[in-house]
């Protein structure tokens, strides 16, 4: 998960340097979407670490442990689209930021699902 972090954190910093983006982040919905694009998939890292013992049959994870993964898998595109739509005047920078977080979103969901299920490829 280090590679998605190495991609998204510098883009996060560069996008925040743009004045047009900072002006749009004064709106609460846009700010929440901006932070949510990164924090949703980054929260999967500790969540997956909680269930690493699921590889052992005696320590199987409960059925509800996969619900946050499904929430991120299907909710993250909505948050990303909300950011791009709400950031009028900074849509290109917001789209670049969202696209830089796609690898973290996909890899985070994939690795976390393997950790929760205990089935590692």
Secondary structure by P-SEA (a helix, b strand, c coil): caaaaaccaaaaaaaaacaaaaaacccaaaaaaaaaacaaaaaaaaaaaacccccccccccccccaaaaaaaaaaaaaaaaaaaaaccccaaaaaaaaaaaaaaaaaaaaaaaaaaacccc
